[in-house]
Amino acid sequence: MNLPSKLLTAAALAAATFLYPASTEAQQVDAVLNINIQLNTVSQGPVTTVGSTTQSRVVYSSITTRDVIRALGAAEGTTFSRQAKLVLLTPTNNLDLWTVQVRDGSRKVDVTGFFVHQAGSAEVDGAWVNNRNGNAGENDYSLDAFALQDPGAFQPLGIHFAVSGLTVTSQQGIVRRGQITGQTSRISARVSGAGDVQGNLILIEGNISAEGSGTETVDAPPPIDVGV
């Protein structure tokens, strides 16, 4: 996020917090976004000979959110149901502190280590703020990179990818007595790149998105002791 919009949003929220102090410092509000992965793939197919014609084929397929959840379960040594969701959590929409979970009923499995997000250095931002009530919002455009990787402590994944492309991040929040309410957020990326399925090269194009489904209040992590 560029400095101007970051300052606008931070100033709005800081002003609201000053006027209406939060009731506790031991909790934080996390935005909850459902992740949707829809990637089209092309891989090398077999070489066939029919009569006098020899042909090298390609295979078209796809990678969906369900495929990724299944691969994560295999790496974790577990099985998730078809109702399982891939969820992105961001404390008050701070993408620098995101967490990824597979949620399956009451189960919440942290899979953050399998995912990489790198924000692009080139960015275009639009932001607005209501200086009277602290409401604020923004739309950020950047060239971001996303990857599904082996973190090292688990069985290797059957799927890997490294993709990048134009990413739009939208955030909007209404502030009431120092708390963000009515918050909406969305991330949408049109990406391309490469990867593999069971070690076989794939070329990729498609979409990765995350849609806000609400917020939840959790215990905040302890402050970092930086010493003196």
C-alpha positions in Angstrom: 0.0 0.0 0.0 1.4 3.4 -0.9 2.0 6.0 1.8 -0.8 8.5 1.0 -3.8 6.0 1.3 -2.1 4.3 4.2 -1.8 7.5 6.1 -5.4 8.5 5.3 -6.8 5.2 6.6 -4.6 5.1 9.6 -5.4 8.7 10.6 -9.1 7.9 10.4 -8.9 4.9 12.6 -6.5 6.6 15.0 -8.9 9.5 15.4 -11.8 7.2 16.1 -9.8 5.3 18.6 -8.8 8.5 20.4 -12.4 9.7 20.6 -13.8 6.3 21.6 -11.1 4.1 23.3 -11.5 0.4 22.8 -12.8 -1.6 25.8 -9.8 -4.0 25.9 -6.3 -4.3 24.5 -6.2 -8.1 24.9 -8.3 -8.8 21.8 -8.1 -8.0 18.1 -10.6 -8.1 15.3 -9.8 -10.4 12.4 -11.4 -10.1 9.0 -12.4 -13.5 7.7 -12.2 -14.1 3.9 -13.1 -17.2 2.0 -10.4 -18.1 -0.5 -11.4 -19.3 -4.0 -8.8 -20.8 -6.4 -9.7 -21.5 -10.0 -6.6 -22.1 -12.2 -6.6 -23.5 -15.7 -3.6 -25.7 -16.5 -1.8 -27.1 -19.6 0.6 -30.0 -19.3 2.5 -32.2 -21.7 0.6 -35.2 -22.9 1.6 -38.5 -24.5 3.1 -39.0 -28.0 0.9 -41.2 -30.1 1.2 -42.7 -33.5 -1.9 -43.5 -35.6 -1.1 -44.8 -39.1 1.5 -42.5 -40.6 0.9 -39.6 -38.2 2.8 -39.1 -34.9 1.3 -36.5 -32.6 2.4 -34.9 -29.4 -0.6 -34.0 -27.3 -1.2 -31.5 -24.5 -3.6 -32.1 -21.5 -5.9 -29.4 -20.3 -7.1 -29.5 -16.7 -7.7 -27.3 -13.7 -6.8 -26.7 -10.0 -9.6 -25.6 -7.7 -9.9 -24.7 -4.1 -11.1 -28.3 -3.4 -7.9 -29.7 -5.1 -5.7 -27.5 -2.9 -7.6 -28.5 0.3 -7.2 -32.2 -0.6 -3.5 -31.8 -1.2 -3.1 -29.9 2.1 -4.8 -32.7 3.9 -2.5 -35.4 2.4 0.5 -33.3 3.4 -0.8 -33.0 6.9 -1.7 -36.6 7.1 -5.4 -36.0 7.5 -8.6 -35.9 5.3 -10.9 -32.9 5.1 -14.6 -33.2 4.1 -16.1 -31.7 1.0 -17.6 -29.0 3.2 -14.1 -27.8 4.2 -13.2 -24.1 3.4 -9.9 -22.4 2.8 -9.9 -19.2 4.9 -7.7 -16.1 5.0 -7.6 -14.2 8.3 -6.2 -10.6 8.5 -6.1 -8.6 11.7 -8.2 -5.5 10.8 -7.3 -6.2 7.2 -3.6 -6.0 7.7 -2.3 -8.2 4.8 1.2 -8.2 6.3 -0.1 -10.3 9.2 -2.3 -12.8 7.3 -3.0 -16.4 8.4 -4.5 -19.2 6.3 -6.6 -22.0 7.8 -8.6 -25.0 6.6 -11.9 -24.9 8.4 -13.9 -28.1 8.5 -16.7 -28.0 10.9 -15.2 -27.3 14.3 -11.7 -28.0 13.1 -9.3 -25.1 12.4 -6.0 -26.2 10.9 -3.3 -23.6 10.3 -1.8 -24.0 6.9 -0.1 -20.6 6.6 3.4 -22.2 5.9 2.2 -23.7 2.7 1.3 -20.3 1.2 3.4 -17.3 0.0 2.1 -13.9 -0.9 4.5 -11.2 -2.1 3.0 -7.7 -2.7 4.3 -6.0 -5.8 6.4 -2.8 -5.5 4.5 -1.1 -8.3 1.1 0.0 -7.0 -1.8 2.4 -7.7 -4.0 3.3 -4.8 -7.3 5.1 -4.3 -8.6 5.9 -0.8 -11.3 7.9 1.0 -12.0 8.9 4.6 -14.8 10.7 6.4 -13.0 13.0 8.9 -16.1 13.4 11.0 -16.9 9.8 11.8 -13.7 7.9 10.9 -15.3 5.7 8.1 -12.6 4.9 5.5 -12.0 2.7 2.5 -9.5 2.1 -0.3 -8.8 0.2 -3.5 -5.3 -1.0 -4.2 -3.9 -2.2 -7.5 -0.6 -4.1 -7.7 1.2 -6.9 -9.4 1.4 -9.6 -6.6 2.9 -13.0 -6.5 1.3 -16.1 -5.0 2.7 -19.6 -4.4 1.8 -22.9 -2.9 4.9 -24.6 -1.5 6.3 -27.3 0.7 7.1 -25.8 4.1 9.5 -28.7 5.0 7.9 -30.1 8.1 5.2 -32.1 6.3 4.9 -34.6 3.4 5.4 -33.0 0.0 2.4 -31.6 -1.6 1.0 -33.2 -4.8 0.4 -29.7 -6.2 2.8 -26.7 -6.4 2.4 -23.4 -8.2 4.1 -19.9 -8.4 1.9 -17.4 -10.2 1.6 -13.6 -10.3 -0.6 -10.9 -11.9 -2.8 -7.8 -11.4 -4.3 -7.9 -7.9 -7.1 -5.6 -6.7 -7.5 -5.3 -2.9 -10.6 -3.5 -1.7 -11.3 -2.6 1.9 -14.0 -0.6 3.6 -14.8 -0.1 7.3 -17.3 1.8 9.4 -16.0 2.9 12.8 -18.2 2.8 15.9 -16.7 3.8 19.3 -13.2 2.8 18.3 -14.3 -0.5 16.7 -14.5 -1.4 13.0 -17.9 -2.7 12.1 -19.7 -3.3 8.8 -16.3 -4.1 7.3 -16.1 -5.5 3.8 -13.0 -6.7 2.0 -12.1 -8.5 -1.2 -8.9 -9.6 -3.0 -9.0 -10.5 -6.7 -6.0 -11.6 -8.7 -5.8 -12.5 -12.4 -2.6 -14.6 -12.5 -0.4 -16.8 -14.7 2.7 -18.8 -14.1 3.9 -22.4 -13.7 3.9 -25.3 -11.3 3.6 -29.1 -11.1 1.1 -31.8 -10.3 2.9 -34.9 -9.0 6.1 -33.6 -10.4 4.8 -33.0 -13.9 5.2 -29.5 -15.3 2.0 -27.4 -15.7 1.5 -23.9 -17.2 -1.1 -21.9 -15.4 -3.6 -19.1 -15.9 -6.7 -18.2 -13.9 -8.0 -16.5 -10.8 -7.2 -16.4 -7.1 -9.7 -14.4 -4.9 -10.8 -14.0 -1.3 -14.1 -12.6 -0.3 -14.9 -11.2 3.1 -17.5 -13.2 5.1 -17.4 -11.1 8.3 -15.2 -10.6 11.3 -14.4 -12.4 14.5 -12.8 -11.3 17.8 -9.9 -13.3 19.0 -7.2 -13.0 21.7 -4.4 -10.7 20.5 -0.9 -12.1 20.4 1.4 -10.8 23.1 3.4 -7.7 22.3 6.9 -8.2 20.9 9.7 -7.3 23.4 12.2 -5.3 21.4 14.4 -4.6 24.5 16.0 -1.3 25.3 
